[in-house]
Amino acid sequence: MAKEHQFDISAKLDMQEMKNAVVQTQKEMDNRYDFKGITKEIDFNQGAKTLTITSSSDNKVDAIYDILISKMNKRGLSINSLDEAKKDDSSGGNRKYVFAIVDSIKQDEAKTIQLEIKKLKLKVKAVNQGDEIRITGKNIDDLQTIMTHLKSLDFKSPLVFDNFR
C-alpha cells in the first residue's frame, strides 16, 4: 500500500468553451432591445490571448461584460480568467475595454501556493513544473485537504485541479 497519489494544479482555460461563451454573448447582444442601433462588439483573439469589448458607453460595456460572465459561469469557466488590461476611447466616441486571458500560474503565485501547502504541515511534496505544480503524497485525504484549502483562498489565477491519481 505504498502507492503514491498525485494531482496537478494549473490555470488552463478551455479555449473552445471560451469561444462558445463569446458566441453566445454575441447572440444575446444581437437579440436584446437595449443594444439595438448602437455600436456593440466583442472580439476574442485566441492567438494574442485577449478579449476586446467595444460599445457606445461604459454602461453598455459593463452590460456586455455581465452577459459574458454569466455565459462563462454556465460553461464552468472561472471569471478569474479575465484580467482587465486597459480602457480606451475608441473611434466615434465609443469605449473599448481590453481583457488579457489568464491561462497560466505566475511564478510568484506558484510560490505562494507552495507556501500555503507547507503551512498545512502534511506529508506531501509540491514540485513546480513550469506552468503547473505537481502535488504527490501517500495519503489521498491529504491531497483532498490541500484542494479544499486552496479553493478557499483567493488567487488571481483560476486554479484547475487535474490528473488526480
URQUIBEL-V932518 format. One record per residue. N is the residue number from 1. RES is the residue in three letters. SS is DSSP state (H for helix, E for strand, - for the rest). Layout:
N RES SS
N RES SS
This chain:
1 MET -
2 ALA -
3 LYS -
4 GLU -
5 HIS E
6 GLN E
7 PHE E
8 ASP E
9 ILE E
10 SER E
11 ALA -
12 LYS -
13 LEU -
14 ASP -
15 MET H
16 GLN H
17 GLU H
18 MET H
19 LYS H
20 ASN H
21 ALA H
22 VAL H
23 VAL H
24 GLN H
25 THR H
26 GLN H
27 LYS H
28 GLU H
29 MET H
30 ASP H
31 ASN H
32 ARG -
33 TYR H
34 ASP H
35 PHE H
36 LYS -
37 GLY -
38 ILE -
39 THR -
40 LYS E
41 GLU E
42 ILE E
43 ASP E
44 PHE E
45 ASN E
46 GLN -
47 GLY -
48 ALA -
49 LYS -
50 THR E
51 LEU E
52 THR E
53 ILE E
54 THR E
55 SER E
56 SER -
57 SER -
58 ASP H
59 ASN H
60 LYS H
61 VAL H
62 ASP H
63 ALA H
64 ILE H
65 TYR H
66 ASP H
67 ILE H
68 LEU H
69 ILE H
70 SER H
71 LYS H
72 MET H
73 ASN H
74 LYS H
75 ARG -
76 GLY -
77 LEU -
78 SER -
79 ILE H
80 ASN H
81 SER H
82 LEU E
83 ASP E
84 GLU E
85 ALA E
86 LYS E
87 LYS E
88 ASP E
89 ASP E
90 SER -
91 SER H
92 GLY H
93 GLY H
94 ASN -
95 ARG E
96 LYS E
97 TYR E
98 VAL E
99 PHE E
100 ALA E
101 ILE E
102 VAL -
103 ASP -
104 SER -
105 ILE -
106 LYS -
107 GLN H
108 ASP H
109 GLU H
110 ALA H
111 LYS H
112 THR H
113 ILE H
114 GLN H
115 LEU H
116 GLU H
117 ILE H
118 LYS H
119 LYS H
120 LEU -
121 LYS -
122 LEU -
123 LYS -
124 VAL E
125 LYS E
126 ALA E
127 VAL E
128 ASN E
129 GLN -
130 GLY -
131 ASP -
132 GLU -
133 ILE E
134 ARG E
135 ILE E
136 THR E
137 GLY E
138 LYS -
139 ASN -
140 ILE H
141 ASP H
142 ASP H
143 LEU H
144 GLN H
145 THR H
146 ILE H
147 MET H
148 THR H
149 HIS H
150 LEU H
151 LYS H
152 SER H
153 LEU -
154 ASP -
155 PHE -
156 LYS -
157 SER -
158 PRO -
159 LEU -
160 VAL E
161 PHE E
162 ASP E
163 ASN -
164 PHE -
165 ARG -
